[in-house]
């Protein structure tokens, strides 16, 4: 019996105000994959994630979550948005934010239970943020805020996780924490699709890479996709030097960008 894929994208085309952002993207993500999405600014990375999330309607093609329409499969998706897209002035505590991740498990008009609060506390403990449970979300540092949103995603207990630049603007300790959690999630059979911007760390963080520049340039195991030729094809002249430096770093770990 053929196993249903966690994420299937077929001939996906998306436009903003009649301006194409994604062209004919085909993608099949296997269960238990840790996939990094790389590409230049404006390549459609966030658009792809938001379309899978059913936040954007495609002009053509389709997305399936475990073989179903995204509207039906949404309960199986956990989402970590870009920090810049969040209203950090909204008056909620850290615990309130993480409990939002439990709403998909609640029945109609049901209230948050003791079990939900316990689960939220466990998720905050995982990201080392439990001592901040009663603090206003807007009073945290950028790295702390990102940890809270990761805890919210963990509280959803989903099968698929979509993360939009989770490492942007975070400190080294938070980045290390996020990487460790992602790897543990993969071991548990979770499927992760992560928008990433740093070539120098991509080879270390992800088992598979999707190189995207409006079209799918390449997708597969990191060892085969992370090559100078494919990176050059993805980024073009704008980041040719950076691509070369990233390739050299892969050969010589002692080099630093």
C-alpha positions as CSV (number, residue, x, y, z in Angstrom):
1,X,0.0,0.0,0.0
2,X,1.4,3.4,-1.0
3,X,2.0,5.7,2.0
4,X,0.3,9.2,1.7
5,X,2.8,12.0,1.6
6,X,2.7,14.7,4.4
7,X,3.1,17.4,1.7
8,X,2.5,17.2,-2.0
9,X,2.7,20.3,-4.2
10,X,1.8,19.9,-7.9
11,X,2.3,22.5,-10.7
12,X,1.9,25.3,-8.1
13,X,1.7,28.9,-9.6
14,X,1.1,31.9,-7.4
15,X,0.8,35.6,-8.3
16,X,0.6,38.9,-6.3
17,X,-1.4,41.5,-8.2
18,X,-0.9,39.7,-11.5
19,X,2.9,39.5,-10.8
20,X,4.0,35.8,-10.8
21,X,5.9,34.8,-7.6
22,X,6.0,31.0,-8.1
23,X,5.9,29.1,-11.4
24,X,4.9,25.4,-11.7
25,X,6.5,24.1,-8.5
26,X,6.3,20.4,-8.0
27,X,7.3,18.9,-4.6
28,X,6.9,15.7,-2.7
29,X,8.0,15.7,0.9
30,X,8.4,12.3,2.6
31,X,7.5,11.7,6.2
32,X,10.2,12.4,8.8
33,X,12.1,14.9,6.5
34,X,14.0,17.9,7.7
35,X,14.0,20.2,4.7
36,X,15.6,23.7,4.3
37,X,14.2,26.1,1.7
38,X,17.0,28.3,0.3
39,X,16.8,31.1,-2.3
40,X,17.4,34.8,-2.8
41,X,15.0,37.5,-1.5
42,X,11.8,37.5,-3.6
43,X,12.3,33.9,-4.6
44,X,8.9,32.9,-3.2
45,X,10.1,31.0,-0.1
46,X,7.6,32.5,2.3
47,X,4.9,32.4,-0.4
48,X,5.3,28.7,-0.8
49,X,5.0,28.1,2.9
50,X,1.9,30.4,3.2
51,X,0.3,28.7,0.2
52,X,0.8,25.3,1.8
53,X,-0.8,26.8,5.0
54,X,-3.8,27.8,2.9
55,X,-3.1,31.5,3.7
56,X,-2.7,32.3,0.0
57,X,-4.8,31.0,-2.9
58,X,-2.8,29.7,-5.8
59,X,-3.5,30.7,-9.4
60,X,-2.9,27.1,-10.6
61,X,-1.9,23.7,-9.3
62,X,-2.7,22.3,-5.9
63,X,-1.4,21.5,-2.4
64,X,-2.3,18.3,-0.5
65,X,-1.6,17.6,3.2
66,X,-1.6,13.8,3.7
67,X,-3.6,13.5,0.5
68,X,-6.2,16.0,1.5
69,X,-7.1,19.6,0.8
70,X,-5.1,22.0,3.1
71,X,-8.4,23.2,4.7
72,X,-9.0,19.7,5.9
73,X,-5.4,18.9,6.8
74,X,-4.6,22.1,8.7
75,X,-5.0,20.5,12.1
76,X,-1.9,18.4,11.2
77,X,0.3,21.5,10.6
78,X,2.2,23.5,13.1
79,X,3.4,26.9,12.0
80,X,6.2,29.3,13.1
81,X,5.7,32.6,11.3
82,X,8.3,35.3,10.6
83,X,8.9,37.4,13.7
84,X,8.3,40.6,11.7
85,X,4.7,39.5,10.8
86,X,3.6,39.3,14.5
87,X,2.1,42.2,16.5
88,X,4.3,42.0,19.6
89,X,2.3,44.9,21.3
90,X,-0.7,42.6,21.7
91,X,-1.3,42.3,25.4
92,X,-0.9,38.5,26.0
93,X,1.4,36.5,28.2
94,X,3.9,33.9,27.1
95,X,1.5,31.2,28.5
96,X,-1.4,32.7,26.6
97,X,0.5,32.4,23.3
98,X,1.5,28.8,23.8
99,X,-2.0,27.8,24.8
100,X,-3.2,29.1,21.4
101,X,-1.4,26.1,20.0
102,X,-3.9,23.9,21.9
103,X,-7.0,25.4,20.3
104,X,-7.1,22.7,17.6
105,X,-7.5,20.1,20.3
106,X,-10.4,21.8,22.0
107,X,-14.0,21.0,21.1
108,X,-16.5,23.7,20.1
109,X,-16.9,26.3,23.0
110,X,-14.6,24.1,25.2
111,X,-12.3,25.8,27.7
112,X,-8.6,25.2,28.2
113,X,-8.1,22.3,30.5
114,X,-5.5,21.4,33.1
115,X,-4.1,19.0,30.6
116,X,-3.7,21.8,28.1
117,X,-1.9,24.0,30.6
118,X,0.4,21.1,31.5
119,X,1.2,20.5,27.9
120,X,1.9,24.2,27.3
121,X,4.3,24.2,30.4
122,X,6.1,21.1,29.0
123,X,6.6,22.9,25.6
124,X,7.9,26.0,27.3
125,X,10.3,23.8,29.3
126,X,11.6,22.3,26.1
127,X,12.6,25.8,24.8
128,X,13.9,26.9,28.2
129,X,11.2,29.6,28.6
130,X,9.0,28.2,31.4
131,X,10.3,30.9,34.0
132,X,8.8,33.5,31.6
133,X,5.3,32.0,31.4
134,X,3.6,35.0,33.0
135,X,5.6,37.7,31.2
136,X,4.1,39.9,28.5
137,X,5.2,38.6,25.1
138,X,6.2,42.2,24.0
139,X,8.7,42.4,26.9
140,X,10.9,39.6,25.6
141,X,14.0,39.7,23.4
142,X,13.8,38.6,19.8
143,X,15.3,35.2,20.6
144,X,13.0,34.7,23.5
145,X,9.9,35.6,21.4
146,X,11.0,33.1,18.7
147,X,11.3,30.4,21.4
148,X,7.8,31.1,22.5
149,X,6.4,30.7,19.0
150,X,8.3,27.5,18.7
151,X,6.7,26.3,21.9
152,X,3.3,27.2,20.6
153,X,4.0,25.1,17.5
154,X,5.1,22.2,19.7
155,X,1.9,22.5,21.7
156,X,-0.1,21.8,18.6
157,X,1.3,18.3,18.5
158,X,1.2,18.3,14.7
159,X,2.7,15.9,12.2
160,X,4.0,18.6,9.9
161,X,5.8,21.8,10.8
162,X,6.3,24.8,8.6
163,X,8.8,27.4,9.9
164,X,9.4,30.8,8.2
165,X,13.0,31.9,9.0
166,X,13.0,30.7,12.6
167,X,16.7,31.7,13.0
168,X,16.2,35.4,11.8
169,X,17.4,37.8,14.5
170,X,18.0,35.3,17.2
171,X,21.1,34.8,19.4
172,X,23.5,31.9,19.1
173,X,22.1,30.0,22.1
174,X,18.5,30.3,20.7
175,X,19.7,29.1,17.3
176,X,21.4,26.1,18.9
177,X,18.2,25.3,20.9
178,X,16.0,25.5,17.8
179,X,18.3,23.2,15.8
180,X,18.3,20.6,18.6
181,X,14.5,20.7,18.8
182,X,14.1,20.3,15.1
183,X,16.4,17.3,15.1
184,X,14.5,15.7,18.0
185,X,11.2,16.3,16.1
186,X,12.6,14.6,13.0
187,X,13.6,11.6,15.2
188,X,10.0,11.4,16.3
189,X,8.9,11.1,12.7
190,X,7.7,14.7,12.3
191,X,8.1,16.4,8.9
192,X,9.7,19.9,8.9
193,X,9.9,22.4,6.1
194,X,12.0,25.4,7.1
195,X,12.7,28.7,5.2
196,X,16.4,29.5,5.8
197,X,18.6,32.4,4.6
198,X,22.1,31.4,5.8
199,X,24.1,29.3,3.2
200,X,26.9,28.7,5.7
201,X,24.8,26.7,8.1
202,X,22.3,25.1,5.7
203,X,24.5,22.1,5.0
204,X,24.8,21.3,8.7
205,X,21.2,21.9,9.7
206,X,19.2,20.1,7.0
207,X,19.0,16.6,5.6
208,X,17.4,17.8,2.4
209,X,17.4,21.2,0.6
210,X,14.9,22.9,-1.7
211,X,16.6,25.5,-3.9
212,X,14.0,28.0,-5.0
213,X,14.0,31.0,-7.3
214,X,10.4,31.4,-8.4
215,X,10.8,27.9,-9.9
216,X,12.2,24.8,-8.2
217,X,15.9,24.8,-9.1
218,X,16.7,21.6,-7.2
219,X,15.4,19.4,-4.4
220,X,17.0,16.4,-2.7
221,X,19.6,15.2,-0.2
222,X,21.8,18.1,1.0
223,X,24.9,16.2,-0.1
224,X,23.7,16.3,-3.7
225,X,21.9,19.7,-3.8
226,X,24.5,21.8,-2.0
227,X,26.9,22.3,-4.9
228,X,28.4,25.5,-6.3
229,X,26.7,24.9,-9.7
230,X,23.2,24.6,-8.2
231,X,23.7,27.5,-5.7
232,X,25.0,29.7,-8.6
233,X,21.9,28.7,-10.6
234,X,19.7,29.6,-7.7
235,X,21.2,32.9,-6.6
236,X,22.8,34.1,-9.9
237,X,25.2,37.0,-10.0
238,X,23.7,38.7,-7.0
239,X,25.1,36.3,-4.5
240,X,27.8,34.5,-6.6
241,X,30.5,35.5,-4.1
242,X,28.5,34.3,-1.1
243,X,27.8,31.0,-2.8
244,X,31.5,30.5,-3.4
245,X,32.4,31.3,0.2
246,X,29.7,28.9,1.4
247,X,31.2,26.1,-0.8
248,X,34.7,26.8,0.5
249,X,33.4,26.7,4.1
250,X,31.9,23.3,3.4
251,X,35.4,22.1,2.3
252,X,37.2,23.9,5.1
253,X,35.2,24.0,8.4
254,X,37.8,26.3,10.0
255,X,36.8,29.2,7.7
256,X,34.2,31.6,8.9
257,X,32.0,34.0,7.0
